[in-house]
Amino acid sequence: MFDSVYAFPPNRDTQGATAYFIVDNTPEGQPANLLIDAPLWDEGTREWLLAQGGVRWLLITHRGGLGRSATIQKALGCEVVMQEQEAYLLPDTPTTTFHHSFKLSPQIEAFWTSGHSPGSSCLYYSAYGGVLFTGRHLLPSRAGEPEPLRLAKTFHWPRQLQQVEALKARFTAATLAHICPGASTGLLRGDRTIDRAYEKLQKLDLETFYNHQPLI
């Protein structure tokens, strides 16, 4: 995708979701690589991650992104980070929880965007003009545009729309160039990200979404 960002193939353990990997380093030059949601876990994935310098953090953007997180944490010795309302789902796994936000590095921050699930969150990476990893908070439409999607299992639809509105206000054209959705990436039709992300977010008329009926 980018020199320091990789996307994994859709994972059947997370209903076809897409996990991402960011190669990062501490200010001292030590590896501080980050997994965003759980990739399909097998020996090939383990060996590839170790060859990149291992994993420092595993961020879970929502409960549906857990996959085999407990197994991954044990195998790699990484630190699982998730919004505090989702942490009970991994009772036997050491986790670092946050309420509103958590800074993983000078360039990387996770923040709470409740709606799809109680502890749904997004992750912002300031490189490459600004990359927002949205989990299932924003997904591509059939036209490849970012939009919230109401599902039968959506926790709180009005709250999700309010959080999308907050995203529109949070960024500028100078700080948000790309969105990396956590699912439905086939709708991007070969593109690696949703580009011109800020422009496309601003075009969303969220008032029209409130009456959307949930999809199965």
N, C-alpha and C positions, 0 to 999 in steps of 0.2 A: 504493500500500500504506500508507505513512506519508508525512508531509510531506517527509521526506528520503530515502526508500527507494523504489526502483522495481524492478519485475520485468519482464524481457523475455519475449517469447513463446518457446516451446520452440524449440531450435536443432537443425536436422537435422545440422549438422556435429558435434554432440556427443551424438548419439543421443537427441535430444529433451530435452536437459537445459535447465534454467532458469538463466539468469544474472541477477544483481542489480546495482544501481547505488546507491551511497550518496553523497549530496551532503554534503560535509564541508569544513571550513576549518581552516587552521592557527591557532594562537593569535594570529597577527598579522593574521588575516582574509583570508589568501590561499587560493584554491581548493586543496583537497586531496581531490578526489573519487576514489571507489574503485569499480572494476568487480570483481565476484566471478564468476569464470569468464567464458568468452568468449561474447558474444551472437552471433547471426547477423550477419555483417558485410556491410553494403552501404552505399550512399551515404546512405540515410535514417538509419541508425544513426549513422554518422559525424557527420552534420550535427546530429542531436539531441544527441549527447554534447558536441560543441563548443558548442552553445547553452547547455548547463548549466555551462559553464566548463571543459570539457575533463576529462581523466582524469589524475590523479597516479599512481595505483597500479592494477595489474591483478593480483589475487590468483587463483592457480590452486589450487583445493581438491583436485584429484586429476588424474591423467593424462588421464582422459576429458573433462575440462573445458577442454582446450587449444584445441580448435577452430582458429581462424585467429589465434591469439595473436601469432605473429610478425608477421603483417601489421598487426594492431591496434597493436602496439607501435611499428612504424615510422610508421604513419599519425598516431598521437596523441603520440608521444614520451613515453609513460608508462613507469613502472618496473614490470617484471614481478616479482612476489614469489611464491615457491613453496618448499615444503619441500625440503631439499637432495637428497633421494633421487629427486626428479622432474626436477631441473634439466637432466640430460643430454638430455632430450627436446627441449630448445630450444638446441642447441649454438651457433647463430649469433646468438642473441638475448641482449642484456644482461639479466641477472637478479640479483635480490637473494635469497639463500637464507637459510633459518633451520633450526635443529635442533629445539629444543623449542617456541619461541614467537617472535613478532615483533610489536612494538607499532607500529601504523601511525599512531596518534594517541592522545591521552589517553582517548578513548572506544572505541577499536577495537583488537582484538588477534587475531592468527591464532595457532593452536597445533596441534601435530602430533597426529593421531588415526589412527595406522597401522592398517591392516586391509583396507579395501576395496582400496587400493593401498598400496605401501610408504610413499609420502609423502603419503597422504591427510591433509587438515587441515580444521579448522573455523574459522570466524571469529565472534567475539563483538563485538556492538555494544551498549553499555550504555544507549543511549537507549530510550524507550518501554517501560520496565520490564525491558529486557534481551532482545535478539534474537540468536538463534544461527543462523548460516548453516552448514548441515551438509554441503553437497555431496552425495555419495552415502553418507556415513557413516550417516545416519539418513534414512529415506524414509517417506512416509505409507503406512499399510496401507489396505486397501479401506474400512476404517471411518474413515480420516483420522487414525489414531493414529500417533505416531512409532515406528519400529522399524528395527532393522538388517535388511538383506536379503542373504542369501547367494546369490551368482551363480556361474556356472561360472568366471568370471575373477577372483573374489575372491582377493586375495593371501593373506590369513591370517585365517581366520574366528575362531579363539579370540582372537587379538589384537584383532580388531575388537570382539568382545563385551567384552573387558577395557577397551577404551577407552570403550565406552558406559557401563560401570559407573563409570569415572572421571568421566564427565560428570555422572552422578547425584550424585556426591559433590562435584563442583566448584561447583555452583550451589545457590541457595536459592529459595524462593518469591518473595523480594524481588528477586532478580537475574536471573530467567529467566521471561519471560512468553510469548515467541513463538519458534517454530522455523520457519525458512524452508528447506525442503528443496531440493536442487539438481536434482531430477527428480521425475517422477510427480505433478506439482502438480495434474493433472486430478482426482486422487483426493481433493483437498480440497473438491471439489464447490462451487466458487464462493467458498470462504473464501480469504483472502489469505495466511494463515499457519496453522500449527498453534498454536492458542492454549492457555492453561493448560498451557504447555509443561512447567514443572517438575512439576506434579501428574501429568501423563501419563508423563513419564520415570520417576517413582518407581514407577508401576504396572507397569513392565516387569519380568517375571520372567525374567532372562536365562539362568538354568539351563535353561529349556525350549527355548532357541534352539540349544544346542550340537549337537543331533542333527539340526538342519534340513538337508535335502539341498539342494544348489545348484540354482537355477533356471537355465534356459538364458539 
